[in-house]
Amino acid sequence: MKSWASSKNTGSPITDRNPHESRYWRWLLPSQRTNPMTQTPTDGSAHPRRVPVVDEAPALSNVGWSSEMVGQTLEALFVYLGEDGPHILHPIHAETLRLGWRPDQQPGEIVVGAARRYGLEPILVHSTSWRFEDARVVLTYVAAVEAPTELNEHLADEPVTRSELARGDALGPPVEIRVSQVIEHAFRHLSWLVKDDHAVHDALPDWVTFLADYEPEPFRAFGAPPA
């Protein structure tokens, strides 16, 4: 739904869109239109040009790219524990959130910042696995967050169900790795950490009983599919 700055239909539309805000249109009256080359009003008046004010949020991450190098990507699994069990929050357009990662950035800090951008409050962020996918290394971070009181319009909320782990052989990784299997392993990893790491145990007191149903597993490297 659009909100309108003017009910007049004699102006020219300019669209200012912020991906984290609602869309709106602003209409410029004839005297406010400008020549794009001279930046002067097209009607010959001295009326100053009114520039739309947009408070754009900065990009979550910015990285260089080359087809001749192996890229590195962060995958953030936003999960929370509800009354009916675990849930995952992901972008409405993708199964998981993928973030660029520069060498001078701490990956955990990127994930924490992304969670807060979506209005989520992280209580634990921890790397749980990596895999080689589409010519890039994907490092997965699970981010346990507080159950949101209001869901961000750019996120989808889905319950998490159990899944068999993706397993390869002694010399190679699984042929296929589904997101549900990555989440399954993330919870198994947390099940191990709540028993082995006091900081994790203290951060997830409400998760201990739930995680007891998962077989503990350490950090898992899925690697690259066999040629």
MIKOLSE-105988 format. One line per 10 residues: number of its first residue (from 1); their letters; for each residue x negated, z, y of N, C-alpha, C. Coordinates in Angstrom, 2 decimals, padded with zeros to 5 digits, always signed. Layout:
BEGIN
NUM> A> X:Z:Y:X:Z:Y:X:Z:Y  ... $
! end
This chain:
BEGIN
1> MKSWASSKNT> -000.85:+000.00:-001.19:+000.00:+000.00:+000.00:-000.88:+000.00:+001.23  -000.60:-000.84:+002.20:-001.39:-000.94:+003.42:-000.75:-000.12:+004.53  -001.59:+000.50:+005.35:-001.09:+001.13:+006.57:-001.49:+000.22:+007.71  -000.66:+000.15:+008.68:-000.86:-000.82:+009.72:-001.19:-000.14:+011.04  -002.21:-000.70:+011.74:-002.60:-000.15:+013.03:-001.70:-000.68:+014.14  -001.03:-001.79:+013.88:-000.15:-002.36:+014.88:+000.97:-003.11:+014.19  +002.17:-003.09:+014.77:+003.28:-003.83:+014.19:+003.33:-005.25:+014.73  +002.43:-005.57:+015.70:+002.43:-006.90:+016.28:+001.87:-007.88:+015.26  +002.44:-009.08:+015.22:+001.93:-010.10:+014.31:+001.28:-011.24:+015.07  +000.75:-010.92:+016.27:+000.10:-011.94:+017.10:-001.41:-011.85:+017.03 $
11> GSPITDRNPH> -001.92:-010.97:+016.20:-003.36:-010.78:+016.17:-003.99:-011.38:+014.95  -005.32:-011.21:+014.84:-006.08:-011.71:+013.71:-006.48:-010.54:+012.83  -006.28:-010.67:+011.52:-006.58:-009.54:+010.65:-008.06:-009.39:+010.38  -008.53:-008.17:+010.38:-009.87:-007.84:+009.93:-009.71:-006.77:+008.87  -010.28:-006.98:+007.73:-010.15:-006.03:+006.64:-011.37:-005.14:+006.58  -011.21:-003.85:+006.63:-012.29:-002.89:+006.48:-012.01:-002.13:+005.21  -012.87:-002.28:+004.20:-012.59:-001.64:+002.93:-013.72:-000.71:+002.53  -013.36:+000.50:+002.25:-014.29:+001.49:+001.69:-013.86:+001.73:+000.26  -014.74:+001.55:-000.74:-014.30:+001.71:-002.13:-013.81:+003.09:-002.47  -014.12:+004.08:-001.62:-013.69:+005.44:-001.90:-012.55:+005.88:-000.96 $
21> ESRYWRWLLP> -012.03:+004.95:-000.20:-010.92:+005.26:+000.69:-009.83:+004.21:+000.47  -008.63:+004.50:+001.04:-007.55:+003.53:+000.92:-007.83:+002.34:+001.83  -007.24:+001.19:+001.49:-007.43:+000.00:+002.29:-006.57:+000.08:+003.55  -007.07:-000.56:+004.61:-006.21:-000.68:+005.78:-006.58:-001.95:+006.53  -005.64:-002.42:+007.36:-005.85:-003.62:+008.16:-005.83:-003.21:+009.62  -006.67:-003.87:+010.41:-006.62:-003.67:+011.86:-006.41:-005.04:+012.49  -005.50:-005.10:+013.45:-005.18:-006.37:+014.10:-005.76:-006.36:+015.51  -006.40:-007.49:+015.89:-006.94:-007.63:+017.23:-006.01:-008.52:+018.05  -005.71:-008.08:+019.27:-004.92:-008.88:+020.17:-005.75:-010.07:+020.64  -005.10:-011.12:+021.17:-005.86:-012.30:+021.60:-007.02:-011.96:+022.52 $
31> SQRTNPMTQT> -006.82:-011.02:+023.44:-007.88:-010.69:+024.38:-009.02:-009.92:+023.73  -008.80:-009.49:+022.48:-009.84:-008.72:+021.79:-010.65:-009.59:+020.83  -010.22:-010.86:+020.65:-010.95:-011.74:+019.77:-012.21:-012.24:+020.46  -013.26:-012.46:+019.71:-014.52:-012.88:+020.31:-015.05:-014.13:+019.64  -015.84:-014.85:+020.42:-016.56:-015.99:+019.87:-017.70:-015.44:+019.02  -017.80:-015.84:+017.74:-018.83:-015.26:+016.88:-020.25:-015.57:+017.33  -020.44:-016.65:+018.15:-021.78:-017.00:+018.61:-022.17:-016.20:+019.85  -021.20:-016.02:+020.78:-021.53:-015.36:+022.04:-021.06:-013.94:+022.11  -020.18:-013.52:+021.17:-019.60:-012.19:+021.17:-018.82:-011.91:+022.45  -018.26:-012.97:+023.08:-017.44:-012.82:+024.28:-016.01:-013.14:+023.94 $
41> PTDGSAHPRR> -015.04:-012.55:+024.67:-013.62:-012.81:+024.38:-013.30:-014.28:+024.43  -012.50:-014.76:+023.49:-012.16:-016.18:+023.41:-011.17:-016.60:+024.48  -010.46:-015.63:+025.11:-009.49:-016.01:+026.13:-010.09:-016.02:+027.52  -011.42:-015.83:+027.62:-012.07:-015.88:+028.92:-012.04:-014.58:+029.69  -011.40:-013.55:+029.18:-011.32:-012.29:+029.90:-012.60:-011.49:+029.71  -012.71:-010.43:+030.48:-013.88:-009.56:+030.38:-013.60:-008.37:+029.47  -012.53:-008.47:+028.72:-012.15:-007.36:+027.85:-013.24:-007.13:+026.80  -013.77:-005.93:+026.69:-014.81:-005.68:+025.69:-014.25:-005.81:+024.28  -015.09:-006.23:+023.36:-014.67:-006.39:+021.97:-014.50:-005.02:+021.32  -013.41:-004.82:+020.65:-013.17:-003.58:+019.93:-013.70:-003.74:+018.50 $
51> VPVVDEAPAL> -014.68:-002.95:+018.16:-015.29:-003.04:+016.83:-014.63:-002.01:+015.92  -014.12:-002.44:+014.77:-013.51:-001.47:+013.85:-014.50:-000.40:+013.45  -014.02:+000.82:+013.43:-014.87:+001.94:+013.03:-014.61:+002.24:+011.56  -015.65:+002.13:+010.74:-015.53:+002.36:+009.31:-016.60:+003.35:+008.89  -016.20:+004.42:+008.26:-017.15:+005.41:+007.77:-017.45:+005.07:+006.31  -018.42:+004.18:+006.11:-018.76:+003.72:+004.77:-019.65:+004.73:+004.07  -019.30:+005.10:+002.85:-020.18:+005.96:+002.06:-021.34:+005.13:+001.56  -022.56:+005.70:+001.53:-023.71:+004.93:+001.03:-023.57:+004.64:-000.45  -024.31:+003.65:-000.92:-024.28:+003.31:-002.34:-024.79:+004.48:-003.17  -024.25:+004.62:-004.37:-024.71:+005.69:-005.25:-026.17:+005.53:-005.59 $
61> SNVGWSSEMV> -026.64:+004.30:-005.74:-028.05:+004.04:-006.01:-028.37:+002.60:-005.65  -029.65:+002.37:-005.32:-030.13:+001.03:-005.00:-031.44:+000.81:-005.73  -031.52:-000.26:-006.49:-032.74:-000.55:-007.23:-033.04:-002.04:-007.16  -034.34:-002.36:-007.31:-034.75:-003.75:-007.40:-034.44:-004.28:-008.79  -034.47:-005.60:-008.92:-034.16:-006.18:-010.23:-034.98:-007.44:-010.43  -035.41:-007.67:-011.64:-036.11:-008.88:-012.01:-035.76:-009.21:-013.45  -035.57:-010.50:-013.73:-035.25:-010.91:-015.09:-036.45:-010.81:-016.02  -037.64:-010.56:-015.44:-038.86:-010.51:-016.23:-039.33:-009.09:-016.52  -038.53:-008.12:-016.22:-038.92:-006.74:-016.53:-037.76:-006.03:-017.21  -038.12:-005.01:-017.99:-037.11:-004.20:-018.64:-036.54:-003.23:-017.61 $
71> GQTLEALFVY> -035.24:-003.29:-017.41:-034.61:-002.40:-016.45:-034.32:-001.05:-017.06  -034.04:-000.09:-016.22:-033.64:+001.23:-016.68:-032.35:+001.61:-015.96  -031.42:+002.09:-016.73:-030.09:+002.40:-016.22:-029.67:+003.78:-016.68  -029.04:+004.52:-015.79:-028.47:+005.82:-016.16:-027.01:+005.62:-016.54  -026.62:+006.27:-017.60:-025.23:+006.29:-018.02:-024.73:+007.72:-017.90  -023.71:+007.93:-017.10:-023.18:+009.27:-016.87:-021.86:+009.45:-017.61  -021.82:+010.44:-018.48:-020.59:+010.79:-019.19:-020.01:+012.04:-018.54  -018.98:+011.86:-017.71:-018.32:+013.00:-017.08:-017.28:+013.55:-018.05  -017.49:+014.75:-018.53:-016.57:+015.34:-019.51:-016.13:+016.71:-019.02  -014.90:+017.06:-019.38:-014.41:+018.41:-019.09:-013.59:+018.89:-020.26 $
81> LGEDGPHILH> -013.43:+020.19:-020.34:-012.69:+020.79:-021.44:-011.33:+021.24:-020.91  -010.28:+020.58:-021.39:-008.93:+020.93:-020.98:-008.24:+021.79:-022.02  -007.00:+022.16:-021.76:-006.26:+022.98:-022.70:-006.02:+022.26:-024.02  -005.99:+020.92:-023.97:-005.77:+020.14:-025.18:-007.06:+019.58:-025.77  -008.21:+020.04:-025.28:-009.48:+019.59:-025.82:-010.32:+018.84:-024.79  -011.35:+018.14:-025.25:-012.27:+017.47:-024.33:-011.69:+016.18:-023.76  -012.08:+015.88:-022.54:-011.68:+014.64:-021.88:-012.91:+014.00:-021.27  -012.88:+012.68:-021.16:-013.92:+011.96:-020.44:-013.30:+011.28:-019.24  -014.03:+011.32:-018.13:-013.62:+010.65:-016.90:-014.55:+009.47:-016.68  -014.00:+008.29:-016.54:-014.83:+007.11:-016.36:-014.22:+006.20:-015.31 $
91> PIHAETLRLG> -015.03:+005.30:-014.74:-014.48:+004.38:-013.74:-013.33:+003.56:-014.34  -012.36:+003.23:-013.52:-011.19:+002.51:-014.02:-011.56:+001.11:-014.51  -012.73:+000.62:-014.13:-013.13:-000.74:-014.51:-014.16:-000.77:-015.62  -014.58:+000.39:-016.15:-015.65:+000.41:-017.14:-015.50:+001.61:-018.06  -016.13:+001.52:-019.24:-016.05:+002.63:-020.21:-016.86:+003.84:-019.77  -017.97:+003.60:-019.08:-018.79:+004.68:-018.56:-019.34:+004.27:-017.20  -019.83:+005.25:-016.46:-020.45:+004.97:-015.17:-021.92:+004.64:-015.39  -022.36:+003.49:-014.88:-023.76:+003.07:-014.96:-024.36:+003.15:-013.56  -025.57:+003.70:-013.48:-026.22:+003.90:-012.20:-027.64:+003.37:-012.24  -028.07:+002.73:-011.15:-029.46:+002.32:-011.03:-030.36:+003.54:-010.88 $
101> WRPDQQPGEI> -031.62:+003.37:-011.26:-032.54:+004.51:-011.27:-033.93:+004.05:-010.86  -034.33:+004.42:-009.66:-035.66:+004.09:-009.19:-036.69:+005.08:-009.73  -037.95:+004.67:-009.87:-038.97:+005.56:-010.41:-039.21:+006.82:-009.57  -038.87:+006.77:-008.27:-039.12:+007.93:-007.41:-037.92:+008.88:-007.36  -036.94:+008.67:-008.21:-035.75:+009.52:-008.22:-035.67:+010.34:-009.51  -035.18:+011.55:-009.39:-034.91:+012.38:-010.55:-033.55:+011.98:-011.11  -033.50:+011.56:-012.37:-032.21:+011.07:-012.91:-031.10:+012.10:-012.88  -031.43:+013.36:-013.17:-030.39:+014.39:-013.14:-029.76:+014.54:-011.77  -030.58:+014.39:-010.72:-030.05:+014.52:-009.37:-029.11:+013.36:-009.03  -029.42:+012.17:-009.56:-028.55:+011.02:-009.33:-027.18:+011.28:-009.97 $
111> VVGAARRYGL> -027.19:+011.81:-011.18:-025.93:+012.07:-011.89:-025.11:+013.15:-011.18  -025.79:+014.21:-010.72:-025.10:+015.27:-009.99:-024.47:+014.71:-008.71  -025.24:+013.88:-007.99:-024.70:+013.29:-006.76:-023.52:+012.39:-007.02  -023.58:+011.63:-008.13:-022.47:+010.75:-008.46:-021.22:+011.54:-008.80  -021.39:+012.63:-009.55:-020.24:+013.46:-009.90:-019.56:+014.00:-008.64  -020.35:+014.48:-007.72:-019.78:+015.05:-006.50:-019.15:+013.98:-005.62  -019.68:+012.76:-005.67:-019.06:+011.68:-004.91:-017.63:+011.43:-005.37  -017.39:+011.63:-006.65:-016.04:+011.46:-007.21:-015.20:+012.73:-007.08  -015.71:+013.73:-006.37:-014.95:+014.95:-006.18:-015.00:+015.89:-007.37  -015.98:+015.72:-008.24:-016.12:+016.57:-009.43:-017.17:+017.64:-009.18 $
121> EPILVHSTSW> -017.02:+018.77:-009.84:-017.99:+019.85:-009.71:-018.74:+020.01:-011.03  -020.00:+019.55:-011.07:-020.77:+019.64:-012.32:-021.19:+021.07:-012.62  -021.12:+021.45:-013.90:-021.58:+022.77:-014.32:-022.79:+022.65:-015.24  -023.01:+021.46:-015.79:-024.20:+021.21:-016.61:-024.46:+019.71:-016.66  -025.71:+019.33:-016.45:-026.12:+017.92:-016.57:-027.34:+017.89:-017.47  -027.28:+017.07:-018.53:-028.38:+017.06:-019.49:-028.46:+015.70:-020.17  -029.68:+015.20:-020.36:-029.86:+013.93:-021.08:-029.64:+014.17:-022.57  -028.99:+013.23:-023.22:-028.63:+013.43:-024.63:-029.08:+012.31:-025.54  -029.30:+011.09:-025.04:-029.74:+009.99:-025.90:-030.19:+008.83:-025.03  -030.82:+007.85:-025.67:-031.13:+006.60:-025.00:-030.95:+005.46:-025.99 $
131> RFEDARVVLT> -030.77:+004.27:-025.43:-030.65:+003.09:-026.27:-031.09:+001.86:-025.48  -031.46:+000.81:-026.21:-031.83:-000.46:-025.61:-030.65:-001.38:-025.69  -030.20:-001.87:-024.52:-028.97:-002.65:-024.47:-029.06:-003.69:-023.36  -028.84:-004.95:-023.72:-028.83:-006.03:-022.72:-030.09:-006.04:-021.87  -031.23:-006.00:-022.53:-032.54:-006.09:-021.87:-032.80:-004.93:-020.92  -032.24:-003.78:-021.20:-032.51:-002.61:-020.37:-032.42:-001.34:-021.21  -033.15:-000.34:-020.77:-033.09:+000.97:-021.40:-031.99:+001.77:-020.73  -031.05:+002.25:-021.50:-029.94:+003.05:-020.98:-030.17:+004.50:-021.38  -030.37:+005.35:-020.38:-030.55:+006.78:-020.62:-029.24:+007.49:-020.34  -028.70:+008.13:-021.37:-027.39:+008.77:-021.24:-027.52:+010.23:-020.84 $
141> YVAAVEAPTE> -026.75:+010.59:-019.83:-026.65:+011.99:-019.38:-025.20:+012.43:-019.59  -025.02:+013.57:-020.20:-023.70:+014.16:-020.25:-023.60:+015.11:-019.06  -022.50:+015.03:-018.35:-022.25:+015.89:-017.20:-020.95:+016.65:-017.45  -021.09:+017.89:-017.86:-019.91:+018.74:-018.03:-019.44:+019.18:-016.64  -018.19:+018.97:-016.36:-017.65:+019.28:-015.03:-016.44:+020.20:-015.17  -016.09:+020.82:-014.07:-014.87:+021.61:-014.03:-013.67:+020.67:-014.16  -012.62:+021.13:-014.81:-011.41:+020.31:-014.91:-010.90:+020.00:-013.51  -010.74:+018.73:-013.17:-010.32:+018.38:-011.80:-008.87:+018.77:-011.54  -008.61:+019.31:-010.37:-007.24:+019.63:-009.98:-006.51:+018.38:-009.49  -007.28:+017.42:-008.98:-006.72:+016.15:-008.52:-007.70:+015.05:-008.91 $
151> LNEHLADEPV> -007.24:+014.07:-009.65:-008.12:+013.02:-010.16:-008.39:+011.98:-009.09  -009.66:+011.64:-008.92:-010.05:+010.59:-008.01:-009.38:+009.28:-008.41  -008.91:+008.53:-007.43:-008.16:+007.30:-007.71:-009.01:+006.24:-008.40  -010.32:+006.39:-008.38:-011.20:+005.41:-009.00:-011.63:+005.82:-010.40  -011.09:+006.91:-010.91:-011.44:+007.39:-012.24:-010.23:+007.35:-013.17  -010.52:+007.12:-014.44:-009.51:+007.22:-015.49:-009.83:+008.44:-016.34  -008.81:+009.08:-016.86:-008.96:+010.29:-017.67:-008.45:+010.00:-019.09  -009.34:+010.18:-020.07:-008.95:+009.92:-021.44:-009.39:+011.06:-022.34  -008.57:+011.43:-023.33:-008.99:+012.45:-024.29:-010.10:+011.91:-025.19  -010.96:+012.81:-025.63:-012.06:+012.43:-026.53:-011.68:+012.78:-027.96 $
161> TRSELARGDA> -011.85:+011.83:-028.86:-011.59:+012.07:-030.28:-012.90:+012.00:-031.05  -012.90:+012.55:-032.25:-014.10:+012.54:-033.07:-014.45:+011.12:-033.52  -015.74:+010.92:-033.81:-016.21:+009.61:-034.23:-017.41:+009.78:-035.14  -017.58:+008.86:-036.06:-018.78:+008.85:-036.88:-019.96:+008.41:-036.01  -021.12:+008.99:-036.25:-022.30:+008.59:-035.51:-022.74:+007.19:-035.91  -023.33:+006.49:-034.96:-023.94:+005.20:-035.26:-025.32:+005.46:-035.87  -025.56:+004.91:-037.04:-026.83:+005.16:-037.71:-027.44:+003.84:-038.15  -028.76:+003.74:-037.99:-029.49:+002.58:-038.45:-030.22:+002.89:-039.74  -031.32:+002.17:-039.98:-032.11:+002.47:-041.17:-033.45:+003.06:-040.74  -034.38:+003.17:-041.69:-035.65:+003.84:-041.41:-036.49:+003.09:-040.38 $
171> LGPPVEIRVS> -036.27:+001.80:-040.21:-037.10:+001.00:-039.31:-036.32:+000.37:-038.17  -035.05:+000.62:-038.09:-034.27:-000.01:-037.02:-033.05:+000.79:-036.64  -032.53:+000.51:-035.46:-031.36:+001.22:-034.94:-030.07:+000.63:-035.49  -028.94:+001.20:-035.16:-027.65:+000.64:-035.58:-027.44:-000.75:-034.99  -026.71:-001.56:-035.69:-026.39:-002.90:-035.20:-025.44:-002.82:-034.01  -024.53:-001.85:-034.04:-023.54:-001.68:-032.96:-023.43:-000.21:-032.61  -023.35:+000.07:-031.32:-023.19:+001.45:-030.85:-022.02:+001.48:-029.87  -020.98:+002.18:-030.23:-019.81:+002.29:-029.36:-019.92:+003.53:-028.47  -019.24:+003.48:-027.35:-019.27:+004.61:-026.41:-018.76:+005.88:-027.08  -017.75:+005.76:-027.93:-017.22:+006.94:-028.62:-018.29:+007.61:-029.47 $
181> QVIEHAFRHL> -019.21:+006.80:-030.02:-020.29:+007.35:-030.83:-021.35:+008.02:-029.96  -021.57:+007.48:-028.77:-022.50:+008.10:-027.83:-021.96:+009.46:-027.39  -020.64:+009.52:-027.14:-020.02:+010.79:-026.74:-020.08:+011.79:-027.90  -019.82:+011.33:-029.11:-019.90:+012.20:-030.29:-021.28:+012.83:-030.39  -022.30:+012.00:-030.22:-023.65:+012.56:-030.30:-023.94:+013.51:-029.15  -023.43:+013.19:-027.95:-023.64:+014.08:-026.80:-023.08:+015.47:-027.08  -021.90:+015.56:-027.68:-021.32:+016.86:-028.00:-022.11:+017.56:-029.11  -022.63:+016.79:-030.06:-023.47:+017.40:-031.09:-024.76:+017.94:-030.49  -025.26:+017.23:-029.50:-026.46:+017.69:-028.82:-026.18:+018.99:-028.05  -025.04:+019.03:-027.36:-024.67:+020.26:-026.65:-024.45:+021.40:-027.63 $
191> SWLVKDDHAV> -023.92:+021.10:-028.81:-023.72:+022.13:-029.83:-025.04:+022.76:-030.22  -026.08:+021.95:-030.27:-027.42:+022.46:-030.56:-027.97:+023.27:-029.38  -027.76:+022.76:-028.16:-028.33:+023.42:-026.99:-027.69:+024.79:-026.70  -026.39:+024.93:-026.92:-025.75:+026.22:-026.62:-026.28:+027.33:-027.53  -026.84:+026.94:-028.66:-027.44:+027.93:-029.57:-028.92:+028.15:-029.28  -029.58:+027.12:-028.74:-031.03:+027.16:-028.59:-031.50:+027.42:-027.16  -030.67:+027.11:-026.17:-031.06:+027.18:-024.76:-030.15:+028.16:-024.03  -030.73:+029.25:-023.54:-029.93:+030.28:-022.86:-029.26:+029.74:-021.60  -029.95:+028.86:-020.89:-029.37:+028.32:-019.65:-028.12:+027.50:-019.95  -028.17:+026.72:-021.01:-027.00:+025.92:-021.40:-025.88:+026.83:-021.88 $
201> HDALPDWVTF> -026.23:+027.83:-022.67:-025.21:+028.78:-023.16:-024.52:+029.48:-022.00  -025.31:+029.90:-021.01:-024.73:+030.60:-019.86:-023.88:+029.68:-018.99  -024.23:+028.37:-018.97:-023.47:+027.43:-018.15:-022.16:+027.02:-018.80  -022.10:+027.11:-020.14:-020.92:+026.63:-020.87:-020.28:+027.72:-021.74  -019.97:+028.87:-021.19:-019.39:+029.93:-022.03:-018.04:+029.54:-022.63  -017.27:+028.73:-021.90:-015.95:+028.33:-022.39:-016.03:+027.20:-023.42  -017.19:+026.63:-023.59:-017.38:+025.51:-024.50:-017.89:+025.94:-025.87  -018.37:+027.17:-026.00:-019.05:+027.60:-027.22:-018.17:+027.44:-028.45  -016.93:+027.91:-028.36:-016.03:+027.81:-029.51:-015.73:+026.36:-029.85  -015.47:+025.55:-028.84:-015.19:+024.13:-029.07:-016.38:+023.43:-029.72 $
211> LADYEPEPFR> -017.59:+023.68:-029.22:-018.78:+023.00:-029.72:-019.18:+023.47:-031.12  -018.66:+024.60:-031.55:-018.99:+025.11:-032.89:-018.49:+024.16:-033.98  -017.53:+023.30:-033.67:-017.01:+022.34:-034.65:-017.91:+021.12:-034.81  -018.93:+021.01:-033.95:-019.83:+019.86:-034.00:-021.14:+020.25:-034.69  -021.63:+019.36:-035.54:-022.89:+019.60:-036.21:-024.03:+019.40:-035.22  -024.86:+020.42:-035.00:-025.92:+020.30:-033.99:-026.90:+019.17:-034.31  -027.27:+018.43:-033.27:-028.28:+017.39:-033.41:-029.16:+017.39:-032.17  -030.46:+017.13:-032.32:-031.34:+017.04:-031.15:-031.15:+015.71:-030.44  -032.02:+015.48:-029.44:-031.98:+014.23:-028.68:-032.12:+013.05:-029.63  -031.30:+012.02:-029.44:-031.30:+010.89:-030.36:-031.66:+009.59:-029.64 $
221> AFGAPPA> -032.58:+008.84:-030.21:-032.96:+007.54:-029.68:-032.34:+006.47:-030.54  -031.45:+005.66:-029.99:-030.79:+004.62:-030.74:-031.64:+003.35:-030.82  -032.53:+003.15:-029.86:-033.43:+002.00:-029.91:-032.75:+000.68:-029.65  -033.40:-000.38:-030.13:-032.91:-001.74:-029.91:-032.34:-002.31:-031.19  -031.29:-003.12:-031.09:-030.75:-003.76:-032.29:-031.82:-004.62:-032.96  -031.80:-004.74:-034.27:-032.79:-005.58:-034.95:-032.63:-007.04:-034.58  -033.73:-007.76:-034.56:-033.71:-009.17:-034.18:-032.97:-009.99:-035.23 $
! end
